[in-house]
Amino acid sequence: MKRISIGLIGFGTIGTGVIKLLRDNGDLISERVGAEICLKRIADIDIKRSRGITVDHDLLTTDAGDILGDPGIDIVVELMGGYEPALTFILDAFRRSKHVVTANKALLATHGDEIFQNAVQQGVNIGFEASVGGTIPVIKTVKESLVANRIQSISAIMNGTSNFILSK
């Protein structure tokens, strides 16, 4: 079976949630994707703090460059938040032909045009469904299911309370 290696930048609440998801549903995800999903590296400023989840210490690094510079990592998952150095990391990942997944709403709202243009120029994908409306699958729906429609804009207001209610 093909193997897809992931490098995770940001080991906070969302990052630990991603790891739990991969652990709990890894077999199902691999079956549906048709490839084994392998978490190869985790980068965070603080790798000593307990996060309520145990990971192999060899996976951890304080240097995101260890992920970006690893030719064996196919997808960079950026979950650190903020503008910088997140933008620099994403653009660097693209230059190195790595696909990126992000949940960084603020970054996409401010630098989305630059990020999307760079992804196209480098021939890589940027996944950002997790940054939209508490992961309501609207991006995939618009891109795939509504492709024959002429959608000019979509407007909505989503906030933390909405995310909390939707998760319940």
MARLUM-648532 format. One line per 2 residues: number of its first residue (from 0); their letters; for each residue z, y negated, x of N, C-alpha, C. Coordinates in steps of 0.1 Angstrom, whole numbers, padded with zeros to 4 digits, m for minus. Atoms other than C-alpha are relative to their C-alpha. Example, Ala and Ser with C-alpha at 12.3 -4.5 7.8 and 13.67 -1.06 7.14 Angstrom:
2
0) AS) 0000:0012:0009:0078:0045:0123:0000:m0012:0009  0000:0011:m0009:0071:0011:0137:0008:m0011:m0008
***
This chain:
168
0) MK) 0000:0012:0008:0000:0000:0000:0000:m0012:0009  0000:0013:m0007:m0008:m0035:0012:0014:m0006:0000
2) RI) m0013:0006:m0002:0021:m0056:0024:m0002:m0015:0000  0000:0014:0000:0027:m0093:0017:0013:m0005:0005
4) SI) m0013:0005:m0006:0053:m0110:0039:0002:m0014:m0004  m0004:0013:0005:0072:m0140:0027:0011:m0006:0010
6) GL) m0010:0007:m0007:0091:m0166:0046:0006:m0011:m0009  m0007:0008:0009:0117:m0185:0026:0007:m0012:0008
8) IG) m0007:0012:m0006:0127:m0221:0036:0009:m0006:m0011  m0009:0005:0010:0158:m0231:0017:0008:0012:m0006
10) FG) m0008:m0012:0003:0187:m0206:0012:0012:m0005:m0009  m0011:0005:0010:0206:m0225:m0016:0000:0008:m0012
12) TI) m0001:m0007:0013:0210:m0216:m0052:m0013:0006:m0004  0013:m0005:0004:0173:m0212:m0059:m0004:0011:0009
14) GT) 0003:m0010:m0010:0167:m0193:m0027:0007:0013:m0001  m0007:m0013:0002:0194:m0168:m0033:m0004:0006:m0013
16) GV) 0005:m0006:0012:0181:m0164:m0068:m0013:0008:0002  0012:m0007:m0003:0147:m0155:m0054:0002:0013:0007
18) IK) m0003:m0012:m0007:0162:m0130:m0031:0006:0011:m0010  m0005:m0009:0010:0181:m0114:m0060:m0011:0006:m0009
20) LL) 0012:m0004:0008:0149:m0113:m0081:m0008:0011:0008  0008:m0009:m0008:0131:m0096:m0052:0007:0014:0001
22) RD) m0008:m0013:m0001:0159:m0070:m0048:0000:0007:m0013  m0002:m0007:0013:0164:m0063:m0085:m0013:0005:m0006
24) NG) 0013:m0003:0006:0127:m0062:m0094:m0011:0003:0010  0010:m0002:m0011:0109:m0055:m0061:m0010:0011:m0003
26) DL) 0010:m0011:0003:0094:m0022:m0072:m0010:m0004:m0011  0009:0004:0011:0081:m0036:m0105:m0010:m0011:0005
28) IS) 0009:0010:m0005:0067:m0067:m0088:m0011:0006:0009  0010:m0006:m0009:0050:m0046:m0061:m0010:0008:m0008
30) ER) 0009:m0008:0009:0035:m0023:m0088:m0010:m0009:m0007  0009:0010:0007:0021:m0053:m0107:m0009:m0007:0009
32) VG) 0008:0007:m0009:0009:m0071:m0077:m0010:0009:0008  0008:m0009:m0008:m0005:m0040:m0060:0002:m0001:0015
34) AE) m0004:0001:m0015:0013:m0048:m0027:0015:m0001:0001  m0014:0001:m0002:0047:m0045:m0013:0004:m0014:0004
36) IC) m0004:0013:m0003:0065:m0078:m0012:0012:0001:0010  m0010:m0002:m0010:0086:m0081:0020:0005:m0014:0004
38) LK) m0006:0012:m0004:0110:m0109:0027:0003:0001:0015  0000:m0002:m0015:0105:m0114:0065:0010:m0009:0007
40) RI) m0008:0010:m0006:0125:m0146:0073:0006:m0009:m0010  m0006:0010:0008:0149:m0171:0058:0005:m0011:0009
42) AD) m0004:0012:m0008:0153:m0206:0072:0009:m0009:m0008  m0009:0009:0007:0182:m0229:0063:0008:m0008:0011
44) ID) m0008:0007:m0009:0202:m0256:0080:0013:0007:0003  m0013:m0006:m0001:0234:m0237:0074:m0002:0015:m0003
46) IK) 0001:m0014:0002:0231:m0199:0079:0013:0007:0000  m0013:m0006:m0001:0268:m0193:0082:0008:0001:m0014
48) RS) m0007:0001:0013:0280:m0203:0047:m0003:0012:m0009  0001:m0011:0009:0286:m0175:0022:m0008:m0005:m0013
50) RG) 0008:0003:0012:0261:m0175:m0007:0002:0011:m0011  m0002:m0010:0010:0274:m0145:m0026:m0010:0011:0000
52) IT) 0010:m0011:m0001:0246:m0123:m0014:m0001:0003:0015  0001:m0005:m0013:0243:m0102:0017:m0014:0002:0004
54) VD) 0013:m0002:m0006:0212:m0104:0039:0002:0004:0014  0000:m0004:m0014:0204:m0089:0073:0000:m0013:0008
56) HD) m0001:0012:m0008:0215:m0115:0098:m0012:m0003:0008  0012:0002:m0008:0183:m0110:0118:m0011:m0007:m0008
58) LL) 0009:0007:0009:0164:m0125:0088:0002:m0015:0001  m0004:0014:0001:0182:m0158:0092:m0004:m0008:0012
60) TT) 0002:0009:m0011:0172:m0188:0113:0002:m0014:m0005  m0001:0014:0003:0179:m0225:0114:m0012:m0008:0003
62) DA) 0012:0007:m0004:0144:m0233:0125:m0011:0005:m0009  0011:m0003:0009:0117:m0234:0099:m0013:0003:0008
64) GD) 0011:m0003:m0008:0092:m0233:0127:m0001:0015:0003  0001:m0014:m0002:0101:m0196:0131:m0008:0007:m0011
66) IL) 0008:m0005:0011:0085:m0190:0097:m0014:m0005:0001  0014:0007:m0001:0056:m0215:0101:m0008:0006:0011
68) GD) 0007:m0005:m0012:0047:m0201:0135:m0002:0015:0000  0001:m0015:0000:0049:m0164:0126:m0013:0004:m0007
70) PG) 0012:m0004:0006:0014:m0151:0121:0001:0012:m0010  m0002:m0012:0009:0028:m0121:0102:0005:m0005:m0014
72) ID) m0005:0005:0013:0041:m0143:0073:m0012:m0006:m0008  0011:0003:0008:0015:m0147:0045:0003:m0012:m0009
74) IV) m0004:0010:0010:0034:m0169:0020:0013:m0007:0004  m0012:0008:m0003:0059:m0197:0027:0005:m0005:m0014
76) VE) m0006:0004:0012:0083:m0203:m0002:0009:m0011:0004  m0008:0012:m0004:0097:m0238:0001:0009:m0004:m0012
78) LM) m0010:0003:0010:0129:m0243:m0018:0011:m0009:0005  m0010:0009:m0006:0147:m0269:0003:0002:m0013:m0008
80) GG) 0000:0012:0008:0139:m0298:m0020:m0002:m0012:0009  0002:0013:m0007:0135:m0335:m0011:m0014:m0002:0005
82) YE) 0013:0003:m0005:0105:m0351:0005:m0003:0004:0014  0002:m0004:m0014:0109:m0346:0042:0012:0008:0004
84) PA) 0013:m0005:m0006:0107:m0323:0060:m0008:0009:m0008  0007:m0010:0009:0095:m0303:0030:m0015:m0003:0000
86) LT) 0014:0003:0000:0061:m0321:0029:m0006:0004:0014  0005:m0004:m0013:0056:m0316:0067:m0001:0015:0001
88) FI) 0000:m0015:m0001:0065:m0279:0064:m0012:0006:m0008  0010:m0005:0009:0041:m0274:0035:m0014:m0002:0006
90) LD) 0013:0004:m0006:0012:m0292:0052:m0003:0009:0013  0001:m0009:m0012:0019:m0272:0085:m0003:0014:m0004
92) AF) 0003:m0013:0005:0019:m0240:0065:m0015:0002:m0003  0015:0000:0004:m0016:m0249:0051:m0008:0001:0013
94) RR) 0008:0001:m0012:m0029:m0257:0086:0000:0014:0007  m0001:m0013:m0007:m0018:m0222:0097:m0005:0011:m0010
96) SK) 0006:m0009:0010:m0036:m0206:0067:0010:0008:m0008  m0010:m0007:0008:m0004:m0197:0048:0000:m0006:m0014
98) HV) m0002:0004:0013:m0001:m0199:0011:0014:m0005:m0002  m0013:0006:0002:0028:m0219:m0003:0004:0001:m0015
100) VT) m0006:0000:0014:0050:m0215:m0034:0012:m0010:0001  m0011:0010:0000:0074:m0244:m0042:0005:m0002:m0014
102) AN) m0006:0004:0013:0098:m0254:m0069:0004:m0015:0001  m0004:0014:m0003:0100:m0290:m0055:m0007:m0010:m0009
104) KA) 0006:0010:0010:0094:m0313:m0085:m0002:m0013:0006  0001:0013:m0005:0101:m0345:m0067:m0012:m0002:0010
106) LL) 0011:0000:m0010:0077:m0337:m0038:m0013:0000:m0007  0013:m0001:0006:0049:m0327:m0061:m0003:m0013:m0008
108) AT) 0002:0012:0008:0054:m0358:m0083:m0005:m0011:0009  0003:0011:m0009:0052:m0381:m0053:m0012:0003:0009
110) HG) 0011:m0004:m0010:0028:m0362:m0029:m0009:0011:m0005  0008:m0011:0006:0010:m0338:m0053:m0014:m0001:0004
112) DE) 0015:0001:m0003:m0025:m0352:m0047:m0003:0004:0014  0002:m0004:m0014:m0021:m0349:m0009:0002:0015:0002
114) IF) m0002:m0015:m0001:m0007:m0314:m0012:m0011:0008:m0005  0011:m0008:0007:m0034:m0301:m0036:m0013:m0002:0008
116) QN) 0012:0002:m0008:m0062:m0317:m0015:0001:0008:0013  m0002:m0007:m0013:m0048:m0302:0017:m0002:0015:m0003
118) AV) 0002:m0015:0003:m0046:m0267:0000:m0014:0003:m0001  0014:m0003:0002:m0082:m0269:m0011:m0008:m0001:0014
120) QQ) 0007:0001:m0013:m0094:m0281:0024:0003:0011:0009  m0004:m0011:m0008:m0075:m0253:0041:m0003:0014:m0006
122) GV) 0003:m0013:0007:m0086:m0226:0016:0012:0008:m0003  m0012:m0008:0004:m0051:m0216:0006:0005:m0004:m0014
124) NI) m0005:0002:0013:m0032:m0215:m0026:0014:m0007:0000  m0013:0006:0002:m0002:m0237:m0037:0005:0005:m0014
126) GF) m0006:m0005:0013:0019:m0220:m0064:0012:m0010:m0003  m0011:0010:0004:0042:m0245:m0083:0005:0002:m0014
128) EA) m0005:m0003:0014:0049:m0229:m0117:0015:m0002:m0001  m0015:0001:0001:0086:m0228:m0108:0005:m0015:0000
130) SV) m0004:0014:0000:0086:m0266:m0106:m0002:m0007:m0013  0004:0006:0013:0074:m0271:m0142:0008:0006:m0011
132) GG) m0006:m0004:0012:0096:m0270:m0172:0008:0012:0001  m0008:m0012:0000:0121:m0244:m0161:m0008:0013:0001
134) TI) 0010:m0011:m0002:0092:m0221:m0151:m0007:0005:m0013  0008:m0004:0012:0076:m0221:m0186:m0014:0001:0006
136) PV) 0013:m0003:m0006:0042:m0206:m0177:m0011:m0009:m0005  0010:0009:0005:0022:m0237:m0186:m0012:m0002:0010
138) IK) 0011:0002:m0010:0002:m0240:m0154:m0010:0011:m0001  0009:m0012:0001:m0012:m0205:m0156:m0008:0000:m0013
140) TV) 0006:0000:0013:m0019:m0209:m0192:m0012:m0011:0000  0011:0010:0000:m0039:m0242:m0187:m0011:0004:0009
142) KE) 0010:m0003:m0010:m0057:m0229:m0156:m0009:0012:m0004  0007:m0012:0003:m0067:m0195:m0170:m0003:0002:m0015
144) SL) 0003:m0003:0014:m0063:m0192:m0208:m0007:m0012:m0007  0006:0011:0006:m0074:m0227:m0217:m0011:m0006:0007
146) VA) 0011:0005:m0009:m0102:m0230:m0192:m0012:m0006:m0007  0011:0005:0008:m0128:m0237:m0219:0003:m0013:m0007
148) NR) m0004:0012:0007:m0109:m0266:m0233:m0001:m0012:0009  0001:0012:m0008:m0112:m0302:m0222:0013:m0007:m0001
150) IQ) m0013:0006:0001:m0076:m0311:m0216:0000:m0012:0010  0000:0013:m0008:m0072:m0347:m0204:0013:m0002:0006
152) SI) m0013:0002:m0005:m0035:m0348:m0200:0010:0008:m0008  m0011:m0006:0006:m0002:m0332:m0208:0012:m0008:0003
154) SA) m0012:0008:m0003:0030:m0352:m0212:0012:0007:m0006  m0012:m0006:0005:0065:m0339:m0216:0012:m0006:0008
156) IM) m0012:0004:m0007:0101:m0347:m0207:0008:0013:0001  m0008:m0011:m0002:0121:m0319:m0192:0011:m0004:0009
158) NG) m0011:0004:m0009:0155:m0322:m0177:0010:0012:0002  m0010:m0011:m0002:0185:m0301:m0166:0005:0006:m0012
160) TS) m0005:m0005:0013:0198:m0298:m0201:m0010:0010:m0006  0011:m0009:0005:0164:m0284:m0212:0000:0013:0007
162) NF) 0001:m0012:m0008:0164:m0259:m0184:0012:0009:m0004  m0012:m0008:0004:0200:m0248:m0193:m0002:0007:m0013
164) IL) 0002:m0005:0014:0191:m0244:m0230:m0010:0011:0000  0010:m0010:m0001:0159:m0225:m0222:0004:0013:0007
166) SK) m0005:m0012:m0007:0177:m0202:m0198:0009:0008:m0008  m0009:m0007:0009:0202:m0193:m0225:m0008:0007:m0011
***
